[in-house]
Amino acid sequence: MSIEHLHAVPHLTTALTGPLLTIEKHLLARQAAIEAWFRNEWLETPAPFYCSVDLRNAGFKLAPVDTNLFPAGFNNLNAAFMPLCIQAVQSAVERICPTAARVLLIPESHTRNLYYLESIATLCEIMFKGGFEVRVGSLLADVREPTEISLPSGRQVRLEPLVRRGDQVGVADFKPCMVLLNNDLSSGRPEILEGLDQPVIPPLELGWSNRLKSDHFTHYRDVTRAFAELVDIDPWLIDPLFLQCGEINFSKREGEDCLAKNVDTLLTNIQRKYDQYAIDKRPFVVLKADSGTYGMGVMTVHSALEVRELNRKQRTKMGASKGGQQVSQVILQEGVYTFETWGTEQAVAEPVVYMMDHFVVGGFYRIHTGRGPDENLNAPGMAFEPLAFAEYCNTPDIKRAPDAHPNRFYAYGVIARLALLAAAREIADVPAA
């Protein structure tokens, strides 16, 4: 990554005189109270081991649109933040398994995505530098012996077949103290990981075979209401409205009436808030599979009629998510514009914030020249490239303007930690094994 990239920050093209500037002013004015509030919350509900949060910055609104409990992309973080990552991972492991010295990392079951494996290599490096012996155990049936995969960075990742002995899982002669999942379990819960006498982090119940985005955003709504009262803002400024439909079958057009009705209701509610803040933009709604990731099963609509007029190709696209899983439940989420752009082509950009334990350890901008400010950026595209955050997210500068880069990054870190807290409450809701 070039020096120019490392120190660049996308330009916020919308006027910074609206509610976002108000949000940033409130966050800066109440920084001490905010940090004290978070400390108390983490004591009550410990943070997940790691997490990444996709944010959207509309200028008039700053909100998360997705929270990933099995994050990839660690290789895209600013290398200067490595010490933060090491300290955070030490804190996380010491809290979860104080005597842990050996960690088994279980990745996604694909070996051709070298960019994903670069993230695994970086994650292993963080763990190793934190003082932990780490091995990578693959769920792939065709990994029958240790397999070295060379990466574009010059590093290598060594995949080994998982071995179960009684109620413990490991690789070869390696008996881990804890199992770290970096596999979101979209295809289901592997039997080899059920009923283990080792900590499995995050728990299997938080994989996409069990988890629903609507549950997460219900927790997030509760979190933001309490936080908004603390900092004296309208919670809508940091919380996307959403509704949920029951069973959906896109190919058979079952559940279409529910979708159309809820889209109409949501658009009406969004317009009401736009009118309140004199926002001259067209409301939109994002339809998403209620479970799943990788930007699959996502569609932007501006009217209920668009839902009723989906063609066969669109219904097929919406009907399947990662791993070919059938989409049967949908969350309808308020669309949040992203008005940050990068470079001469004014590529649309959205921040992605990374956390380990309750610490913000960095982030990057997801950039896409082929997408608009009201579209999903987590999509294939030749122009897609990450842009690492240039500065820390936990050190605001109250002497500078509220929209100065360190203060904008601080705002990102605060909103991302609210999503992290919502995820922590999700985990707390998981019944004890």
TIBA-241091 format. One record per residue (C-alpha): residue number from 0; residue in one letter; x, y, z. Coordinates in Angstrom, 1 decimal. Last residue first. Layout:
% residues N
NUM,a,X,Y,Z
...
***
This chain:
% residues 433
432,a,-24.0,-25.5,26.8
431,a,-25.1,-22.2,28.4
430,p,-28.0,-20.7,26.4
429,v,-26.9,-17.9,24.0
428,d,-28.4,-14.6,25.2
427,a,-25.0,-13.4,26.4
426,i,-23.8,-13.8,22.8
425,e,-26.5,-11.5,21.4
424,r,-25.7,-9.1,24.2
423,a,-22.1,-9.0,23.1
422,a,-23.3,-8.4,19.5
421,a,-25.2,-5.4,20.7
420,l,-22.1,-4.2,22.5
419,l,-20.1,-4.6,19.3
418,a,-22.7,-2.5,17.4
417,l,-22.3,0.2,20.0
416,r,-18.5,-0.2,19.6
415,a,-18.9,0.5,15.9
414,i,-20.7,3.7,16.7
413,v,-18.0,4.9,19.0
412,g,-15.1,3.9,16.7
411,y,-16.7,5.7,13.7
410,a,-17.1,8.8,15.8
409,y,-13.4,8.5,16.8
408,f,-12.5,8.2,13.2
407,r,-14.4,11.4,12.4
406,n,-12.6,13.1,15.3
405,p,-9.2,12.0,14.1
404,h,-10.0,13.2,10.6
403,a,-11.3,16.7,11.5
402,d,-15.2,16.8,11.4
401,p,-15.6,18.1,15.0
400,a,-13.0,20.8,14.3
399,r,-9.7,20.6,16.2
398,k,-8.9,21.3,19.8
397,i,-11.0,18.3,20.9
396,d,-8.6,15.9,19.2
395,p,-10.1,12.4,19.2
394,t,-7.8,9.4,20.1
393,n,-9.7,6.1,20.0
392,c,-10.2,5.5,16.2
391,y,-6.4,5.6,15.4
390,e,-5.3,7.3,12.2
389,a,-4.7,6.6,8.5
388,f,-7.5,4.0,8.2
387,a,-6.5,1.5,5.5
386,l,-7.9,1.9,2.0
385,p,-9.5,-1.3,0.7
384,e,-9.9,-1.8,-3.1
383,f,-12.8,-2.5,-5.4
382,a,-12.2,-1.2,-8.9
381,m,-12.6,-4.5,-10.5
380,g,-15.9,-5.1,-8.9
379,p,-17.5,-7.9,-6.9
378,a,-19.9,-6.7,-4.1
377,n,-19.8,-5.4,-0.6
376,l,-20.5,-1.9,-1.8
375,n,-24.3,-2.3,-1.5
374,e,-26.0,0.7,-3.2
373,d,-27.4,4.1,-2.2
372,p,-24.2,6.1,-2.7
371,g,-23.6,4.5,-6.2
370,r,-21.6,1.5,-7.2
369,g,-19.0,0.9,-10.0
368,t,-16.2,2.9,-8.5
367,h,-16.1,0.8,-5.3
366,i,-14.2,1.5,-2.2
365,r,-14.4,-0.3,1.2
364,y,-12.6,2.0,3.6
363,f,-10.4,0.5,6.3
362,g,-10.3,-0.3,9.9
361,g,-8.3,-0.1,13.1
360,v,-7.8,-1.9,16.4
359,v,-11.0,-0.7,18.3
358,f,-10.7,-2.4,21.7
357,h,-13.6,-4.2,23.4
356,d,-12.1,-7.7,22.6
355,m,-10.7,-7.3,19.1
354,m,-12.3,-4.6,17.0
353,y,-12.3,-3.8,13.3
352,v,-14.2,-0.8,11.7
351,v,-15.3,-0.9,8.1
350,p,-15.8,2.6,6.6
349,e,-17.7,3.2,3.3
348,a,-16.4,4.6,0.1
347,v,-18.0,5.6,-3.2
346,a,-15.4,6.2,-5.9
345,q,-15.1,9.9,-6.7
344,e,-13.2,9.1,-9.9
343,t,-10.5,11.6,-9.0
342,g,-10.0,9.9,-5.6
341,w,-12.3,8.8,-2.8
340,t,-15.9,9.5,-1.9
339,e,-17.8,9.7,1.3
338,f,-21.5,10.3,0.8
337,t,-22.8,6.9,1.9
336,y,-26.5,6.8,2.0
335,v,-28.3,4.8,4.7
334,g,-31.0,2.5,3.5
333,e,-33.5,1.6,6.2
332,q,-33.4,-2.2,6.6
331,l,-35.8,-4.9,5.5
330,i,-34.8,-8.2,7.0
329,v,-35.6,-11.3,5.0
328,q,-36.2,-14.9,5.9
327,s,-36.3,-18.0,3.7
326,v,-33.1,-17.5,1.7
325,q,-31.9,-20.9,0.5
324,q,-28.3,-21.8,1.2
323,g,-26.1,-22.0,-1.9
322,g,-22.9,-21.7,0.1
321,k,-23.5,-18.0,0.6
320,s,-27.0,-16.8,-0.1
319,a,-29.8,-17.8,-2.5
318,g,-33.3,-16.5,-3.2
317,m,-32.3,-12.9,-3.7
316,k,-30.3,-13.7,-6.9
315,t,-33.0,-16.1,-8.2
314,r,-35.7,-13.4,-7.6
313,q,-33.6,-10.8,-9.4
312,k,-33.1,-13.2,-12.4
311,r,-36.8,-14.0,-12.5
310,n,-37.9,-10.4,-12.5
309,l,-38.8,-8.4,-9.5
308,e,-42.0,-6.4,-10.2
307,r,-43.7,-6.8,-6.9
306,v,-40.7,-5.6,-4.9
305,e,-40.2,-2.7,-7.2
304,l,-43.8,-1.7,-6.6
303,a,-43.1,-1.3,-2.9
302,s,-40.8,1.6,-3.7
301,h,-37.2,2.7,-3.6
300,v,-35.5,-0.7,-3.6
299,t,-31.9,-1.8,-2.9
298,m,-31.1,-5.6,-3.0
297,v,-29.0,-8.0,-1.0
296,g,-29.0,-11.8,-1.1
295,m,-25.2,-12.0,-1.2
294,g,-22.9,-9.3,0.3
293,y,-20.5,-11.9,1.6
292,t,-22.8,-12.6,4.6
291,g,-25.6,-14.7,5.8
290,s,-28.8,-14.5,7.9
289,d,-31.8,-12.3,7.5
288,a,-31.2,-12.2,3.8
287,k,-31.2,-8.6,2.9
286,l,-33.7,-6.1,1.4
285,v,-32.3,-2.5,1.5
284,v,-34.8,0.3,1.7
283,f,-34.6,3.8,0.1
282,p,-35.6,7.3,1.0
281,r,-35.1,10.0,-1.7
280,k,-33.0,12.9,-0.5
279,d,-33.7,16.5,0.5
278,i,-33.3,16.2,4.2
277,a,-35.2,18.8,6.1
276,y,-34.5,17.1,9.5
275,q,-38.1,16.4,10.4
274,d,-39.0,15.8,6.7
273,y,-36.2,13.1,6.5
272,k,-37.5,11.5,9.7
271,r,-41.1,11.3,8.2
270,q,-39.6,10.0,4.9
269,i,-37.9,7.2,6.8
268,n,-41.2,6.2,8.4
267,t,-43.1,6.2,5.0
266,l,-40.3,4.2,3.4
265,l,-40.5,1.7,6.2
264,t,-44.3,1.2,5.8
263,d,-44.1,0.9,2.0
262,v,-41.3,-1.7,2.3
261,n,-43.2,-3.5,5.0
260,k,-46.3,-3.8,2.7
259,a,-44.3,-4.9,-0.3
258,l,-42.4,-7.6,1.7
257,c,-45.5,-8.9,3.3
256,d,-47.3,-9.1,0.0
255,e,-44.4,-11.0,-1.6
254,g,-44.4,-13.7,1.1
253,e,-44.5,-16.4,-1.5
252,r,-43.3,-15.4,-5.0
251,k,-42.5,-19.1,-5.8
250,s,-38.9,-18.3,-6.6
249,f,-38.7,-15.7,-3.8
248,n,-39.9,-18.0,-1.0
247,i,-40.3,-16.0,2.2
246,e,-41.2,-17.1,5.7
245,g,-41.7,-14.2,8.1
244,c,-40.9,-10.6,7.3
243,q,-38.8,-8.2,9.3
242,l,-38.7,-4.5,9.8
241,f,-35.8,-2.0,10.1
240,l,-34.9,1.5,11.0
239,p,-31.2,2.3,10.9
238,d,-29.7,3.6,14.2
237,i,-27.2,6.4,14.6
236,l,-29.2,9.5,13.8
235,w,-32.4,7.7,14.7
234,p,-31.3,7.7,18.4
233,d,-32.1,11.5,18.5
232,i,-29.2,13.0,20.5
231,d,-28.6,13.8,24.2
230,v,-25.2,12.0,24.8
229,l,-26.5,9.7,27.6
228,e,-30.0,9.5,26.2
227,a,-28.6,8.5,22.8
226,f,-26.6,5.7,24.5
225,a,-29.7,4.2,26.2
224,r,-31.7,4.2,23.0
223,t,-28.7,3.1,21.0
222,v,-28.2,-0.1,23.0
221,d,-31.9,-1.1,22.7
220,r,-31.8,-0.5,18.9
219,y,-28.6,-2.5,18.7
218,h,-30.2,-5.5,20.5
217,t,-33.1,-5.4,17.9
216,f,-30.4,-5.0,15.2
215,h,-28.7,-8.2,16.3
214,d,-32.0,-10.2,16.4
213,s,-32.9,-8.9,12.9
212,k,-29.5,-10.0,11.6
211,l,-30.4,-13.6,12.5
210,r,-28.0,-16.2,13.9
209,n,-28.5,-19.9,13.8
208,s,-27.0,-21.3,10.6
207,w,-25.3,-17.9,10.3
206,g,-22.9,-18.8,13.2
205,l,-23.6,-17.3,16.6
204,e,-24.9,-20.6,18.1
203,l,-21.5,-22.2,17.3
202,p,-19.9,-20.0,20.1
201,p,-17.5,-17.3,19.0
200,i,-15.1,-18.7,20.2
199,v,-15.2,-22.4,21.1
198,p,-14.0,-23.0,24.6
197,q,-12.9,-26.6,24.9
196,d,-14.9,-29.6,26.2
195,l,-16.5,-30.0,22.8
194,g,-20.2,-30.9,22.4
193,e,-20.4,-30.2,18.6
192,l,-17.3,-29.2,16.6
191,i,-16.9,-32.5,14.6
190,e,-20.6,-32.3,13.8
189,p,-20.1,-29.2,11.7
188,r,-22.8,-26.6,12.3
187,g,-24.4,-25.5,9.1
186,s,-23.5,-24.2,5.6
185,s,-23.3,-20.6,6.7
184,l,-21.1,-21.7,9.6
183,d,-19.3,-18.2,9.8
182,n,-15.9,-19.8,9.7
181,n,-13.2,-17.8,11.6
180,l,-13.7,-19.9,14.7
179,l,-11.1,-19.8,17.5
178,v,-10.8,-23.0,19.4
177,m,-9.3,-22.9,22.8
176,c,-6.6,-24.7,24.9
175,p,-5.3,-26.5,21.8
174,k,-4.0,-30.1,21.6
173,f,-1.5,-30.3,18.8
172,d,-0.1,-33.8,17.9
171,a,-1.9,-33.9,14.6
170,v,-4.6,-31.2,14.6
169,g,-7.0,-30.5,17.4
168,v,-10.5,-31.3,18.7
167,q,-11.5,-32.4,22.2
166,d,-14.6,-34.3,23.4
165,g,-13.2,-37.7,22.6
164,r,-10.3,-37.2,20.2
163,r,-11.3,-35.2,17.1
162,v,-8.8,-34.5,14.4
161,l,-9.0,-31.5,12.0
160,p,-6.8,-31.8,8.9
159,e,-4.0,-29.2,8.6
158,l,-3.8,-26.0,6.6
157,r,-0.4,-24.2,6.5
156,v,-0.6,-20.6,5.3
155,q,2.4,-19.1,3.6
154,r,3.8,-15.6,3.3
153,g,5.2,-14.0,0.1
152,s,2.5,-11.4,0.1
151,p,0.9,-13.1,-2.9
150,l,0.3,-16.2,-0.8
149,s,1.8,-19.7,-0.9
148,i,-0.5,-22.5,0.4
147,e,1.1,-25.3,2.5
146,t,-1.0,-28.4,3.0
145,p,-0.7,-30.7,6.0
144,e,-2.5,-34.0,5.2
143,r,-6.1,-35.1,4.5
142,v,-7.4,-31.7,3.3
141,d,-9.9,-33.1,0.9
140,a,-12.6,-33.2,3.6
139,l,-12.3,-29.4,4.2
138,l,-12.9,-28.5,7.8
137,s,-9.4,-27.1,8.0
136,g,-7.3,-26.7,11.2
135,v,-4.9,-23.8,11.4
134,r,-2.3,-23.8,14.1
133,v,-1.5,-21.2,16.7
132,e,1.1,-21.0,19.5
131,f,0.2,-17.9,21.5
130,g,2.5,-15.1,22.7
129,g,0.7,-12.1,21.3
128,k,3.2,-12.1,18.4
127,f,1.8,-15.5,17.5
126,m,-1.8,-14.4,17.8
125,i,-1.2,-11.3,15.6
124,e,0.8,-13.4,13.1
123,c,-2.0,-16.0,12.9
122,l,-4.5,-13.2,12.2
121,t,-2.3,-11.9,9.5
120,a,-2.0,-15.3,7.8
119,i,-5.8,-15.8,8.1
118,s,-6.3,-12.4,6.4
117,e,-3.9,-13.4,3.6
116,l,-6.0,-16.6,3.4
115,y,-9.0,-14.4,2.6
114,y,-7.0,-12.6,-0.2
113,l,-5.9,-16.0,-1.5
112,n,-9.5,-17.2,-2.1
111,r,-8.7,-20.6,-3.6
110,t,-8.6,-22.5,-0.4
109,h,-12.2,-22.3,0.6
108,s,-13.7,-23.8,3.8
107,e,-13.6,-20.8,6.0
106,p,-11.0,-20.9,8.8
105,i,-10.7,-22.8,12.0
104,l,-7.9,-21.4,14.3
103,l,-6.6,-23.7,17.0
102,v,-5.0,-21.8,19.9
101,r,-2.3,-22.9,22.2
100,a,-1.1,-21.1,25.3
99,a,-4.4,-20.7,27.1
98,t,-4.2,-20.4,30.9
97,p,-6.5,-17.4,31.2
96,c,-9.2,-18.8,28.8
95,i,-11.8,-16.2,27.9
94,r,-10.3,-13.2,29.7
93,e,-6.7,-13.9,29.0
92,v,-7.6,-14.7,25.4
91,a,-9.3,-11.3,24.9
90,s,-6.6,-9.2,26.6
89,q,-3.8,-10.9,24.7
88,v,-5.8,-10.3,21.5
87,a,-6.2,-6.6,22.3
86,q,-2.5,-6.1,23.1
85,i,-1.5,-7.8,19.8
84,c,-4.0,-5.8,17.7
83,l,-2.9,-2.5,19.2
82,p,0.7,-3.4,18.5
81,m,-0.2,-4.2,14.8
80,f,-1.7,-0.7,14.3
79,a,1.2,0.5,12.1
78,a,0.3,-2.3,9.7
77,n,-2.8,-0.4,8.7
76,l,-5.5,-3.0,8.3
75,n,-6.2,-4.7,5.0
74,n,-4.6,-8.0,6.1
73,f,-7.2,-8.3,8.9
72,g,-9.8,-8.6,6.1
71,a,-11.9,-11.4,7.4
70,p,-14.3,-11.1,10.3
69,f,-16.2,-13.9,12.0
68,l,-18.6,-11.9,14.2
67,n,-19.6,-9.6,11.3
66,t,-21.9,-6.7,12.0
65,d,-23.8,-5.0,9.1
64,v,-25.5,-1.7,8.4
63,p,-23.9,0.4,11.1
62,a,-25.0,4.0,11.3
61,l,-24.0,7.6,10.7
60,k,-26.7,10.0,9.6
59,f,-26.9,13.6,8.2
58,g,-23.5,13.3,6.6
57,a,-24.6,10.0,5.0
56,n,-21.8,7.9,6.6
55,r,-22.4,4.2,6.3
54,l,-20.8,1.7,8.7
53,d,-19.7,-1.9,8.2
52,v,-18.7,-3.4,11.5
51,s,-16.0,-6.0,12.2
50,c,-15.8,-8.3,15.2
49,y,-13.4,-10.1,17.5
48,f,-13.4,-12.0,20.8
47,p,-16.9,-10.8,21.6
46,a,-17.2,-8.1,24.3
45,p,-18.0,-8.9,27.9
44,t,-21.5,-7.9,29.1
43,e,-21.7,-6.3,32.6
42,l,-18.0,-5.3,32.9
41,w,-18.1,-4.3,29.2
40,e,-21.1,-2.0,29.8
39,n,-19.4,-0.3,32.8
38,r,-16.4,0.5,30.6
37,f,-18.6,1.7,27.8
36,w,-20.3,4.2,30.0
35,a,-17.0,5.5,31.4
34,e,-15.8,5.9,27.8
33,i,-19.0,7.9,26.9
32,a,-18.9,10.0,30.0
31,a,-15.3,11.0,29.2
30,q,-16.0,11.7,25.6
29,r,-19.1,13.9,26.3
28,a,-18.2,17.0,24.4
27,l,-16.5,15.1,21.7
26,l,-19.5,12.8,21.1
25,h,-22.0,15.7,21.2
24,k,-19.9,17.7,18.7
23,e,-19.6,14.6,16.4
22,i,-23.4,14.0,16.5
21,t,-24.1,17.7,15.8
20,l,-21.7,17.6,12.8
19,l,-23.7,14.5,11.7
18,p,-27.0,16.4,12.2
17,g,-26.4,19.0,9.5
16,t,-23.6,21.5,8.8
15,l,-21.1,19.0,7.3
14,a,-22.4,19.5,3.7
13,t,-22.4,16.3,1.7
12,t,-19.2,15.3,-0.2
11,l,-17.3,13.7,2.7
10,h,-13.9,13.3,1.3
9,p,-12.2,9.9,1.6
8,v,-9.1,9.9,4.0
7,a,-5.6,9.4,2.7
6,h,-2.5,8.8,4.9
5,l,-1.9,5.2,3.9
4,h,-3.0,5.6,0.3
3,e,-0.4,8.2,-0.4
2,i,2.2,6.2,1.4
1,s,1.4,3.4,-1.0
0,m,0.0,0.0,0.0
***
